[in-house]
Amino acid sequence: MPDLSKIFPFFKKEEKIPEVPEVYKFGEQNIHELLIPPALEVDSNFVRIGELYVKTLFVIAYPRYLVSGWFGPIINIDQMVDVSIFIHPVDTATALKRLRKKTAQVEAQVSERMEKGMVRDPILETAYENLENLRDSLQQATEKLFEVGVYITIYASSQQELETVEQKVTSFLEGRMVYTKPALFQQAEGLESSFPLGLDKIGIHTVLNSSPLSSIFPFVSVDLTSDNGILYGINRHNNSLILFDRFSLENGNMVIFAKAGSGKSYFTKLEILRSMMMGTDVLVIDPENEYKYLCETVGGSYINISLTSEQHINPFDLPPLLPDEPPAEALKSNILNITGLLRIMLGDLTSEEVGILDRAISEAYASRDITPESDFSKINPPLMEDLQTVLENMEGGAGLAERLYKFTRGTFASFINQPTNVDVNNRLVVFGIRDLEDELRPVAMFIVLNFIWNLIRSQMKKRILIIDEAWWMMKFETGANFLFSLVKRCRKYFLGVTTVTQDVDDFIRSPQGRPIITNSALQMLLKQSPASIETVAQTFNLTETEKQLLLEADVGEGIFFAGLKHAAIKIVASYAEDQIITTNPAQLLELAKAKENFGEGI
């Protein structure tokens, strides 16, 4: 011991620290005495530790088939629960010997029933088939046998609460044909078995082979946190943050499927806000004016497409030529796009009518000196009425010209027969089509998408295109083909397409529905209806647990897929974000009243 008097002059080495009087001394305590509870009561049906009631259950029976992740909800239950899984390997040679004996017994029972002329017993025949399959798997070393003990220990602050939690656990398991029993007169041993000591004091085992055993493993938690990207939500498995850059995958496309009112527009607008903060430009096709307030708040451009609007898009507009693109290719591509648009506008067309339209569109361009050989970069393109004039003077085109009348001089003339006058030089551009008739919505979506595609090709920037209620496009084969082509080609132009829909069945039934999903590296599934859950489960290969999660999800909860990883997600917004993006009618009314009382600055 160093001489403290040299360090502290007031400390004298010869002085001793006075001892504490006996009356003030505590008894010596070891680690066991510090950890043990103040009282312990062992009952036949529970153990009481201080003020806490504890009960252990063990699994006694399983169904014939177990799906992966079926045990996950027990782990994620909103109660204090401990789970112990003991796995004891069984020697394969011993197992084969037992199975051979059991197979012989079952086979003898089946043969005896046949000899007596009794009705066949499906249970015996199924058991025989299962035994033979298991023997083959063990012999080929594709499966192994294990004795498995699964113990579930629940905690509560009262006996009544303990019974409630037990009922909750057993009801869930019995719904999946998994049966449990309480460890009567073995509750102390059950508690010890639940501690992380590796002690199997109960010894209640069920023989399982590798496949069903693997389905019990509940601790599946995918981490979707990266150094770059935006916050999408909270991982409900482990409460970590889901931070992701959609452009870090093979493509930046996303599909969002959800029933009405489950939070899909809320999620989409939240992504718009956070993506813009990271330097990404956003384009939106808005069928219900849901994005108008957001657009106005951030200073974006809101383009209203309607019969009475002063903003117009001419479908005959030609895209700016790329440096290595021949003029003939650009013109040919736009002629094909206009033909697809006319298919939506005019309905079913025969092959003869398609041929007439193809020639008429070329002649309409030629009437403005736009040909494959000309420089049309500074020439004003034709209008729809120019195409009608050409058709009226073309053999076989009179009928098509008559069908075009309502789009050129009739009711819809102000919508589609005008030169383009919209300004898209902004970080956020929203095309609103709510005020259009239902008949015109698919037409407007096609025109806007074609206009956006020309814009994207002319200047490469990091962009996101959001197509809300995409099922309007998917109703028409031409529209579905155009949307699929856009999704497939957009990666080359640094664009990510987000497809949002609530009519899952209609979308997936379209021939292009599944290809659009497979070409989208990100998928977001929010709350689903019972009518569509099977279609969704089959499309995304969901487990039973994931199906149940989507059926029971609250608003803003679902499953987020990023490549091969996926996790349960909860969407969370700050107060300021919530005020900008909310679609709750009650909140919108409050905002409207606040504006009336305090002015537009609110």
C-alpha positions in Angstrom: 0.0 0.0 0.0 1.5 3.4 -0.9 2.3 6.0 1.7 -0.7 8.2 1.6 0.8 10.8 3.9 3.2 11.9 1.1 0.2 12.5 -1.1 -2.2 13.9 1.5 -0.3 15.8 4.3 -3.3 15.6 6.6 -3.2 11.8 6.5 -1.0 10.2 9.1 0.2 6.7 8.2 0.1 5.4 11.8 -3.5 6.4 12.3 -6.1 3.6 11.8 -9.6 4.1 10.5 -12.0 3.5 13.5 -14.1 0.4 13.3 -17.9 0.6 12.8 -19.7 -0.2 16.0 -21.4 -3.7 16.0 -24.8 -2.1 16.3 -24.5 -0.5 12.8 -23.1 -3.6 11.0 -25.2 -5.4 8.3 -25.1 -9.2 7.9 -22.8 -10.4 5.1 -24.8 -11.1 1.9 -23.9 -13.2 -1.1 -25.2 -13.0 -4.7 -27.9 -15.6 -4.0 -29.4 -13.6 -1.2 -29.5 -10.5 -3.3 -31.3 -12.2 -6.2 -33.9 -14.4 -4.4 -37.4 -13.0 -4.0 -38.7 -12.0 -0.5 -41.2 -15.0 -0.6 -41.9 -18.1 -2.7 -45.1 -20.1 -2.7 -45.4 -23.3 -4.8 -49.0 -24.3 -5.5 -50.1 -27.3 -7.6 -51.2 -24.9 -10.4 -48.9 -21.9 -10.1 -45.9 -20.5 -8.4 -46.1 -17.2 -6.5 -42.8 -15.2 -6.5 -43.3 -12.2 -4.3 -46.3 -10.4 -5.8 -45.9 -12.2 -9.2 -47.9 -15.3 -10.2 -46.2 -17.7 -12.6 -47.6 -20.7 -14.5 -45.9 -23.1 -16.9 -47.6 -24.9 -19.8 -46.2 -27.6 -22.0 -47.1 -28.6 -25.6 -48.5 -32.1 -25.9 -49.8 -32.4 -29.5 -49.2 -30.9 -32.9 -51.3 -31.0 -36.2 -50.1 -33.0 -39.2 -48.8 -29.9 -40.9 -47.0 -26.9 -39.4 -46.4 -23.7 -41.3 -43.3 -21.6 -40.9 -43.5 -18.9 -38.2 -46.7 -20.2 -36.6 -45.1 -19.8 -33.2 -44.0 -16.2 -33.7 -47.2 -14.5 -32.2 -46.5 -16.3 -28.9 -43.1 -14.6 -28.8 -44.6 -11.2 -29.8 -47.6 -11.4 -27.4 -48.1 -8.3 -25.4 -47.6 -10.2 -22.1 -44.6 -11.3 -20.1 -43.8 -14.8 -21.4 -40.8 -17.1 -21.3 -40.4 -19.9 -23.8 -38.0 -22.8 -23.5 -37.4 -25.3 -26.3 -35.4 -28.4 -25.6 -34.3 -30.5 -28.5 -32.8 -33.9 -27.9 -31.5 -35.8 -31.0 -32.6 -39.4 -31.6 -30.2 -41.9 -33.0 -31.2 -42.6 -36.6 -30.6 -46.4 -36.3 -32.7 -46.6 -33.2 -35.4 -44.5 -34.8 -35.5 -46.7 -37.9 -35.8 -49.8 -35.7 -38.8 -48.3 -33.8 -40.4 -47.1 -37.0 -40.0 -50.6 -38.6 -41.9 -52.1 -35.7 -44.6 -49.4 -35.7 -45.0 -49.8 -39.5 -45.5 -53.5 -39.1 -48.2 -53.0 -36.5 -50.1 -50.5 -38.6 -49.8 -52.7 -41.7 -51.1 -55.7 -39.7 -54.1 -53.7 -38.6 -54.9 -52.6 -42.2 -54.6 -56.1 -43.5 -56.8 -57.5 -40.7 -59.6 -55.0 -41.5 -59.3 -56.0 -45.2 -59.5 -59.7 -44.4 -62.6 -59.2 -42.3 -64.3 -57.1 -45.0 -64.5 -54.0 -42.9 -64.7 -50.5 -44.3 -61.3 -48.9 -44.9 -60.0 -46.7 -42.1 -58.4 -43.5 -43.6 -56.6 -42.7 -40.4 -54.7 -46.0 -40.4 -53.9 -45.6 -44.1 -52.6 -42.1 -43.7 -50.5 -43.2 -40.7 -49.0 -46.0 -42.7 -48.2 -43.6 -45.6 -46.6 -41.1 -43.2 -44.5 -43.8 -41.5 -43.2 -45.0 -44.8 -42.3 -41.5 -46.0 -40.5 -40.8 -42.8 -38.6 -44.1 -43.0 -37.5 -43.1 -46.5 -36.4 -39.7 -45.4 -34.4 -41.0 -42.5 -32.8 -43.7 -44.6 -31.7 -41.1 -47.2 -30.5 -38.7 -44.4 -32.8 -35.9 -45.6 -34.5 -35.8 -42.2 -33.6 -36.5 -38.6 -35.7 -37.3 -35.6 -35.7 -35.3 -32.3 -37.5 -35.4 -29.0 -38.7 -31.9 -28.5 -40.1 -30.3 -25.3 -41.7 -26.9 -25.6 -42.5 -25.1 -22.3 -44.3 -21.7 -22.1 -44.2 -19.8 -18.8 -46.6 -16.9 -18.3 -46.5 -14.2 -15.7 -49.3 -12.0 -14.1 -49.9 -9.8 -11.1 -53.0 -11.8 -10.0 -54.5 -15.2 -10.3 -57.4 -13.8 -12.4 -54.9 -12.1 -14.8 -53.0 -15.3 -14.9 -56.1 -17.2 -16.1 -56.8 -14.6 -18.7 -53.3 -14.8 -20.2 -53.4 -18.6 -20.1 -56.7 -18.5 -22.0 -55.2 -16.1 -24.6 -52.2 -18.4 -25.2 -54.2 -21.7 -25.3 -56.9 -20.2 -27.6 -54.3 -19.0 -30.1 -52.5 -22.4 -30.1 -55.7 -24.4 -30.3 -56.7 -22.3 -33.3 -53.7 -23.9 -35.0 -54.5 -27.3 -33.6 -51.6 -27.2 -31.1 -52.6 -28.4 -27.7 -51.1 -27.6 -24.3 -51.5 -28.7 -20.6 -50.5 -27.0 -17.4 -47.6 -28.6 -15.5 -49.8 -29.7 -12.5 -47.8 -30.4 -9.4 -44.7 -29.6 -11.4 -44.9 -25.8 -11.5 -41.5 -25.4 -9.6 -39.8 -27.7 -12.1 -41.5 -25.8 -15.0 -40.2 -22.5 -13.7 -36.7 -24.0 -13.4 -37.0 -25.3 -17.0 -37.9 -21.8 -18.2 -34.7 -20.3 -16.7 -31.7 -19.9 -19.0 -30.0 -22.8 -17.2 -30.4 -25.5 -19.8 -32.3 -27.8 -17.4 -35.2 -29.9 -18.7 -36.9 -30.7 -15.4 -40.4 -31.5 -16.8 -39.3 -34.0 -19.5 -42.5 -33.9 -21.6 -41.3 -34.6 -25.2 -42.9 -35.0 -28.6 -41.0 -36.8 -31.4 -40.6 -34.4 -34.4 -38.6 -34.6 -37.6 -36.5 -31.7 -38.9 -39.1 -30.0 -41.1 -41.8 -29.4 -38.5 -39.2 -28.7 -35.9 -37.7 -25.8 -37.9 -41.2 -24.2 -38.1 -41.1 -23.8 -34.3 -38.1 -21.5 -34.4 -39.8 -18.1 -33.6 -36.9 -15.7 -33.4 -37.1 -14.3 -36.9 -36.2 -10.6 -37.0 -34.9 -9.0 -40.2 -32.9 -5.8 -39.9 -33.7 -3.2 -42.6 -31.5 -0.4 -41.3 -28.9 1.1 -43.7 -26.6 4.1 -43.6 -28.4 5.8 -46.5 -32.1 6.3 -47.4 -35.2 7.6 -45.6 -37.1 6.4 -42.6 -40.1 4.3 -43.7 -41.2 3.2 -40.2 -40.5 1.1 -37.1 -39.7 -2.6 -37.3 -42.4 -4.3 -35.2 -40.2 -7.4 -34.6 -37.5 -5.6 -32.7 -38.4 -1.9 -32.6 -35.5 -0.9 -34.8 -35.8 1.7 -37.5 -36.5 0.8 -41.1 -34.1 3.1 -43.0 -33.8 2.2 -46.6 -32.7 3.7 -50.0 -35.1 2.4 -52.7 -32.5 3.1 -55.4 -29.9 0.8 -53.7 -31.7 -2.3 -55.1 -31.8 -3.7 -58.6 -34.6 -1.1 -59.4 -36.3 1.6 -57.5 -39.9 0.5 -58.2 -42.5 -0.1 -55.4 -46.0 -1.5 -55.3 -48.4 -0.6 -52.4 -51.5 -2.8 -51.8 -54.0 -2.0 -49.1 -57.8 -1.7 -48.5 -59.4 1.7 -48.3 -58.6 3.6 -45.1 -55.6 1.5 -44.1 -53.0 4.3 -44.6 -51.6 3.8 -48.1 -51.9 7.5 -49.2 -50.5 8.6 -45.8 -47.5 6.3 -46.3 -47.0 7.6 -49.8 -47.1 11.2 -48.9 -44.7 10.6 -46.0 -42.3 9.0 -48.4 -42.7 12.1 -50.8 -41.8 14.5 -48.0 -38.8 12.5 -46.8 -37.5 11.8 -50.3 -37.6 15.4 -51.3 -35.5 16.3 -48.2 -32.9 13.8 -49.6 -32.8 15.6 -53.0 -35.3 13.4 -55.0 -37.8 15.0 -57.4 -41.3 13.6 -57.3 -44.1 13.3 -59.8 -47.6 12.2 -58.8 -50.8 11.2 -60.6 -53.5 12.1 -58.1 -57.0 10.7 -58.9 -58.7 12.2 -55.7 -56.9 15.5 -55.0 -55.3 13.9 -51.9 -51.9 15.4 -52.6 -53.0 19.0 -53.3 -52.5 20.3 -49.8 -49.1 18.6 -49.6 -48.2 20.1 -52.9 -49.2 23.6 -51.9 -47.4 23.3 -48.5 -44.0 22.5 -50.0 -44.4 25.0 -53.0 -44.9 22.3 -55.7 -46.8 22.6 -59.0 -50.4 21.4 -59.0 -51.7 20.8 -62.5 -55.5 20.3 -62.6 -56.6 18.2 -65.6 -60.3 18.6 -66.2 -62.9 19.7 -68.9 -62.9 23.3 -67.6 -59.2 23.6 -66.6 -57.0 26.1 -68.3 -54.0 23.6 -68.2 -53.7 21.2 -71.0 -51.5 18.4 -72.4 -51.3 17.6 -76.1 -50.8 13.9 -76.7 -49.2 14.7 -80.0 -46.2 16.4 -78.3 -42.9 14.9 -79.4 -40.1 14.2 -76.9 -36.8 16.1 -77.1 -34.3 13.9 -79.0 -31.6 12.2 -77.1 -28.0 12.7 -78.4 -27.8 9.3 -80.1 -31.5 8.9 -81.0 -32.6 9.0 -84.7 -35.6 11.3 -85.3 -37.4 8.4 -87.0 -37.3 6.3 -83.9 -38.8 9.1 -81.7 -41.6 9.7 -84.2 -42.4 6.0 -84.6 -42.5 5.5 -80.8 -44.9 8.4 -80.3 -47.2 7.2 -83.1 -47.4 3.8 -81.3 -48.2 5.6 -78.1 -51.0 7.7 -79.7 -52.4 4.5 -81.2 -52.5 3.0 -77.7 -54.3 6.1 -76.4 -56.9 5.9 -79.2 -57.6 2.3 -78.3 -58.6 3.5 -74.8 -60.5 6.5 -76.2 -62.5 4.7 -78.9 -62.8 1.2 -77.3 -62.3 -2.0 -79.3 -60.7 -1.5 -82.7 -60.3 -3.9 -85.5 -57.0 -4.6 -87.1 -58.2 -2.7 -90.2 -59.1 0.3 -88.1 -55.7 0.2 -86.3 -54.0 0.3 -89.8 -56.1 3.3 -90.9 -55.2 5.1 -87.6 -51.5 4.4 -88.0 -51.5 6.0 -91.5 -53.7 8.9 -90.4 -51.5 9.8 -87.4 -48.4 9.8 -89.7 -50.3 12.1 -92.2 -51.4 14.4 -89.3 -47.7 14.8 -88.4 -46.8 15.3 -92.0 -49.4 18.1 -92.3 -47.1 20.0 -89.9 -43.9 19.1 -91.8 -43.0 16.5 -89.1 -41.5 13.5 -90.9 -38.8 11.0 -90.1 -36.3 13.0 -92.2 -37.2 16.5 -90.8 -35.9 18.4 -87.8 -39.1 18.7 -85.8 -37.5 20.1 -82.6 -39.0 23.6 -83.2 -42.2 22.7 -85.0 -45.6 22.9 -83.2 -47.2 19.4 -83.2 -50.7 18.7 -84.6 -53.8 18.5 -82.5 -56.5 15.9 -82.2 -58.7 17.9 -84.6 -55.9 17.6 -87.3 -56.2 13.8 -87.0 -59.9 14.0 -87.4 -59.6 16.1 -90.5 -57.2 13.5 -92.0 -59.6 10.7 -91.2 -62.5 12.5 -92.8 -60.6 12.6 -96.0 -59.2 9.1 -95.9 -61.0 6.1 -97.3 -62.5 4.0 -94.5 -61.8 6.7 -91.9 -65.2 8.4 -91.8 -66.5 6.2 -89.0 -63.3 6.8 -86.9 -63.6 10.5 -87.5 -67.2 10.4 -86.3 -66.2 8.6 -83.1 -63.5 11.2 -82.5 -66.0 14.1 -82.7 -66.7 14.3 -79.0 -62.9 14.7 -78.3 -62.4 17.4 -80.9 -65.6 19.5 -81.2 -67.9 17.9 -78.7 -68.1 17.6 -74.9 -64.5 16.5 -74.3 -62.9 19.0 -76.8 -61.5 21.3 -74.1 -59.7 18.4 -72.5 -57.7 16.8 -75.2 -57.7 19.1 -78.2 -55.5 21.9 -76.9 -51.7 22.7 -77.1 -49.6 21.9 -74.0 -49.3 24.8 -71.6 -48.2 23.2 -68.3 -45.1 24.1 -66.3 -43.3 21.2 -64.8 -40.1 22.9 -63.7 -40.5 22.1 -60.0 -39.3 19.5 -57.4 -42.8 18.3 -56.8 -45.4 18.1 -59.6 -48.9 16.7 -59.0 -51.4 16.0 -61.8 -54.9 16.1 -60.4 -57.6 14.2 -62.3 -60.4 14.1 -59.8 -62.7 16.4 -61.6 -62.7 14.3 -64.8 -65.5 12.0 -65.7 -64.9 8.3 -64.9 -64.8 7.6 -68.7 -61.9 10.1 -69.1 -59.7 9.0 -66.2 -57.9 6.2 -67.9 -57.4 8.5 -70.9 -56.0 11.2 -68.7 -53.7 8.8 -66.9 -52.3 7.5 -70.2 -51.7 11.1 -71.5 -50.1 12.2 -68.3 -47.9 9.1 -68.1 -46.7 9.6 -71.7 -46.0 13.3 -71.0 -44.0 12.3 -67.9 -42.1 9.6 -69.8 -41.1 12.2 -72.4 -40.0 14.5 -69.6 -37.9 11.8 -67.9 -36.2 10.8 -71.1 -35.2 14.4 -71.9 -33.3 14.9 -68.6 -31.9 12.3 -66.3 -32.5 13.1 -62.6 -33.2 11.1 -59.5 -37.0 10.9 -59.5 -40.0 9.0 -58.1 -43.2 8.7 -60.0 -46.3 7.8 -58.0 -49.4 6.4 -59.7 -52.3 6.3 -57.2 -55.3 4.1 -58.0 -53.3 2.4 -60.7 -56.2 -0.1 -61.3 -57.8 2.6 -63.6 -54.9 1.9 -66.0 -55.0 -1.8 -65.5 -58.6 -2.1 -66.7 -57.4 -1.6 -70.2 -54.9 -3.9 -72.0 -53.2 -1.0 -73.7 -52.9 1.0 -70.4 -51.6 -2.0 -68.6 -49.0 -2.7 -71.3 -47.9 1.0 -71.2 -47.5 0.9 -67.4 -45.6 -2.3 -67.5 -43.2 -0.9 -70.2 -42.7 2.2 -68.0 -41.9 0.0 -64.9 -39.5 -2.1 -66.9 -37.6 0.7 -68.6 -37.5 3.4 -65.9 -34.4 2.1 -64.1 -32.2 3.3 -67.0 -33.4 6.9 -66.4 -32.9 6.9 -62.6 -36.6 6.7 -62.0 -38.6 4.7 -59.4 -42.2 4.0 -60.1 -44.6 3.6 -57.1 -47.9 1.8 -58.1 -50.6 2.3 -55.5 -54.0 0.4 -55.6 -56.7 -0.8 -53.3 -58.3 -3.2 -55.8 -55.8 -6.0 -55.5 -57.8 -8.7 -57.3 -58.4 -6.5 -60.4 -54.7 -5.5 -60.5 -53.3 -9.1 -60.1 -55.8 -10.6 -62.5 -54.5 -8.3 -65.3 -51.9 -10.1 -67.5 -49.4 -7.4 -66.6 -50.2 -7.2 -62.9 -47.8 -9.9 -61.7 -45.0 -8.8 -64.1 -45.3 -5.3 -62.6 -45.0 -6.8 -59.1 -41.9 -8.9 -60.0 -40.3 -5.8 -61.6 -40.8 -3.9 -58.3 -38.0 -4.5 -55.8 -40.0 -3.0 -53.0 -43.5 -4.0 -51.9 -45.7 -2.6 -49.1 -48.7 -4.5 -47.9 -51.0 -2.8 -45.4 -54.3 -4.0 -43.9 -56.1 -6.4 -46.3 -59.7 -7.5 -46.5 -60.7 -11.1 -46.0 -62.0 -11.2 -49.6 -58.5 -10.5 -51.1 -56.1 -12.0 -48.5 -55.8 -15.3 -50.3 -54.9 -13.6 -53.6 -52.3 -11.5 -51.8 -50.9 -14.5 -49.8 -50.5 -16.5 -53.0 -48.9 -13.6 -54.9 -46.4 -12.7 -52.1 -45.9 -16.2 -50.6 -47.1 -15.2 -47.2 -47.1 -17.5 -44.2 -50.2 -18.0 -42.1 -48.8 -15.7 -39.5 -48.2 -12.9 -42.0 -51.8 -13.4 -43.4 -53.2 -13.0 -39.9 -51.0 -9.9 -39.3 -52.4 -8.2 -42.4 -56.0 -9.1 -41.5 -55.6 -7.8 -37.9 -53.3 -4.8 -38.7 -54.2 -1.3 -37.5 -54.1 1.7 -39.7 -50.5 2.3 -40.8 -49.3 -1.2 -40.0 -48.3 -3.9 -42.5 -45.4 -5.8 -44.1 -42.5 -4.0 -45.8 -40.6 -6.0 -48.5 -37.2 -4.9 -49.7 -35.7 -7.5 -52.0 -35.5 -10.8 -50.2 -35.9 -9.2 -46.8 -39.3 -8.3 -45.2 -40.4 -7.1 -41.8 -43.6 -6.0 -40.1 -43.7 -2.2 -40.1 -45.5 0.5 -38.3 -45.6 3.9 -40.0 -44.8 6.8 -37.8 -44.8 10.5 -38.6 -43.9 13.6 -36.6 -46.6 16.1 -35.6 -45.5 18.5 -38.4 -45.5 15.8 -41.0 -48.9 14.5 -39.8 -50.5 18.0 -40.2 -49.3 18.1 -43.8 -50.1 14.6 -45.0 -53.2 13.6 -43.0 -56.2 12.3 -44.9 -58.4 11.9 -41.8 -61.6 13.8 -42.5 -61.9 15.0 -38.9 -58.4 16.5 -39.0 -59.0 18.1 -42.4 -62.1 19.8 -41.0 -60.2 21.1 -38.1 -57.5 22.5 -40.4 -60.2 24.1 -42.6 -61.8 25.8 -39.6 -58.3 27.0 -38.4 -57.7 28.6 -41.8 -61.1 30.4 -41.6 -60.3 31.7 -38.1 -56.6 32.5 -38.5 -56.1 32.9 -42.3 -54.1 31.0 -44.9 -50.8 31.3 -42.9 -52.0 28.6 -40.5 
